[in-house]
């Protein structure tokens, strides 16, 4: 029977997440990142479905032959999970599987849905790059730390705070584990790069440059500062992007990152919630 775990029960699926390539699932189970966990059996789980808040997507792990998931997951999604997503303003289900077998099983489970699929690329650091990027005068690259966040001196401080809270349970959770850098100009963040998901010595990277400041190489510059610290501290950076995002792939390669693995994602539209009748 499919059931949702409480946060204090997430440890019961750690044996399922330890071998995962995708760092996001481990970050949720370890308590660094917000998410939901659904399992095929509360006491002895063999398969789990994780909602990863920072990605607004699901990842499914464990035994791809789990009878509870193969028979009951589609109905459970319709009845319980999709209404919950729609309350958050999310109208699409995006789901990926840990293995090729799960990719096949996902297609079998959701045969009644108009399901689409694509491939995601993951890059990691296996080489070095000495290329430099030009940043004009009066543009500062600053490390995100406790002093910067507590000072609240940035005019668009809310942008940075909301970005951290998207991936982390709180600012206090982020500070001792994650790190990042911003491009700052006139007390405004123009671009930010930070640890989005963390498991041990692996840090997933999230970068965002504000509209109006893109194509100025700010994202590359702030990512380079992040990668440099990774090298200094022996951290493994983890860069996840779609094959259509040629700009992201180009930046990853310019930073010395190389392809590590691919995984398949699926998506379909949530079924419309019928209004309650009185």
N, C-alpha and C positions, 0 to 999 in steps of 0.2 A: 504493500500500500504506500503510495507516494505521500510524503509528509514534509513540512517545512521544519528545519532545525532552528532553535534559538541560538543566539551568538555564543552562549557558553557551551553549546554542543558541537560547535564547528570542529573541534579537535577530533571528533569521531570519524572524520573523513580525511584526516591528515595522511593516512596511508595511501589514499587514492590520489592526493595532490602531489606528494613528494616526487613521483616520477614524471610529472607533467612538464612539457616543454614551455607551455604558456605561463609566464610569471604571474599573470593577473589572478589566476585561481589561487595560487599560493599566498598572494598578498591579502586576499579576502579571508582565507581560512586562518592565516596568522594574526588577523585582527588589525592590520595596518590600514586596510581599505574597506569602505562600506559595500555591503552586498547582501544578497539573500542566498540561502542554500536549501535545496530540496533533494531528498534522498528516496531510494526505493524501499528502505527499511530503517526505521529510527534506531534500533539497537544494533543491527548488523548490516550497515549499508554496504552495498557492492557497487552502486552507481550513484552519481550526484549531478544535479543541474545547478549551476551557480549563475546568479544575476550579478554582473559586475557593473556597479553604478557608474564608475568613471567612463566606461565604454558604452553604457546603455545597451549592453548585449549579454547573451548567455553563453556559457561554455559547459559542455557535458563531458563527464569523465567516468572512468571505471569500466565495469562490465557491460559491453555493448549488447550482450545477450540477456540483460536484466528483463525478466518477464514483466515486472511492474511498469517499467518505462516503455517497453515495446507495445504493451497492450493499453496502458492507461495514460501515458503522458499527453497525448494530443487532447484528450477530453479534459485533463487536469489543467492544461494551459488555457483552454477555452473558458472553463468555469471559474478558475481562481486567479491565474496569473495575468491573463490579458486584461481583465477589468482593472486589476491593480496597476498595470502599466498605463492604461488609458487615463486613470486618475492622475498620473504624473505627467500627462501630455505626450506619452510615447505611444504611437499608433502602429508601430512595426515591431515584429519580433526578429531579432538577429541572433543566430545561434551557430556555434561552431563546435566541432567534436575534436577530442584529443587525438584520435587515430583515424586512419582511412576507413576502418571498419565502422567507426561511429558515423562517418560521413555517409556511408551506405545506409546505416540504420536510421539516421535522421530523415533521409528521403523516404524510407519505408513508413516511418511513423506519421509523417505529415503528407500522406498521399492525397488527402482531401483539400490541401491548400495549394494555392498558386505560388509555388516556392521557386525562388531564384537562388543562384549561387555564384561565388567568385572565389578567388585565391588571395590570401594575405601573405605578404613577405615579412620575414623577420631578419634584421641585420644585427650582427654583433661585432665587437672589436677584435680583429685578428691581425691587423696591420697598423701602420702609422702613416700619417699624412702631414707634410710640412707646409702645405699651402696656407697662405695668409689671406685674410679678408680686410678690405679697407673700411674703416669706420670714420666718418667725418668728425671734425672738431666739435666739442661740446656734447658729444654722445659718450655716455659713461656705461661701462659694464660693471654691475655690482652683484655681489653674492647675496642670495636671499638668506638672511639669518634672523635671529631673535631681535636684534636691535632694529633692523629695518622694518620688521613686521610690527613691533611694538610701538615704534615711533609714529606710525600712521601719517608720516609727513608727505607721502605721495598723494597727489591730487586724485589719482584713480586707484587708490589703495584697494577699493572694493573689487576691482578686476583681479588683482593678485590673490586676495583672500578667497574670493569665490572659486578661483581656479584650484587652489590648494584643497578647499573643502569638497570639490567635486571628486577628488581621488582619495582623500584621506578622511578618517573619522573626525579629525579636528586639527587645528594648527598645532596644538600641543603634541599630537601624535606624529605630525610631520617633522617637527624640528629636530628631535634626537635621532631620526632615522634617515629622512630624506634631505635633499639639498637642491639648490638651483641657482640660476643667474637671471638677471634682467638687463635689458638695454634701457637706460633712463635718459630722458632729455627734459629739461625744465620741470622737474618734479613729476614727470609722468612716465609710466611704464609703456614702452613702445613694443617690446617683445619679451617673452619669458620662456625659459626652458627649465624644467624641474623634474625631479623623480616623481613619476605618477604611480608606479607600483614597485614595491621592493620585496625581495625575498633573499635573505642572507646578503651575499655580495653582488647580487644582480639588481640593477636599477633600470626599470623601463623609463623611457624618455617621452615627455610631452612638450611640444613647442607650440606657441601661438604668438603671432604678430598681429597687432591691431590693424584694422582696415585703414588705408591711407598711408601705411608705412611698409607695406609689403614690397618686395622686389628691390629693397635697399640693402640686402644681405644682412639685415639685423638678425634674422633667425639663424643664419649660418654662424654668425659671430658669437651669439649667446650659446649656441649648441657647442661650439668649439671650446668655450670656457668650461662648459659642463664636462665634455669629453676629456679635457686636460686634467681636470680634477679626478676623473675616473682613473686615468693612467697613474696619477700620483698616489692614489689610495688603493690601487689594486681592485677597483670596482669594474664589473662587467656591464657595459651599457647594452640596452636591449631596445631596438628600434623597430617598431611595427608599422607597416604602411601597406596600402593597396597598390597593385601594379599600375593602376591608372594615374597614381600620384607621382608623375615623373619628377616633379620638383623635389619631393621628399626623398625619392631614391637618389637623385643627383647629389643632394646635400649629404645624405648618409655616406655615399661613396667618397665624397670630397673630404669627409672627416676620418676616413680610414676604416669605415665599417664595411663588412663583407656579408653576403648572404649566408644565413645559418640554416633556416628551414622555412617551409611554406605550410600553411594549413588552409583548409577550406571552410568558408562561412556560407550560411544560408540565411535567407530572410523571406518573410511573408507579412502581409498586412493583417493586423488584428481584426477579429470579427466585431462588428458593430454591437455595442451594448444596447440591448432593448430597454427603453424607459420603463421604470416600474409603474404598474397600474395600482390604483387605490380601490 
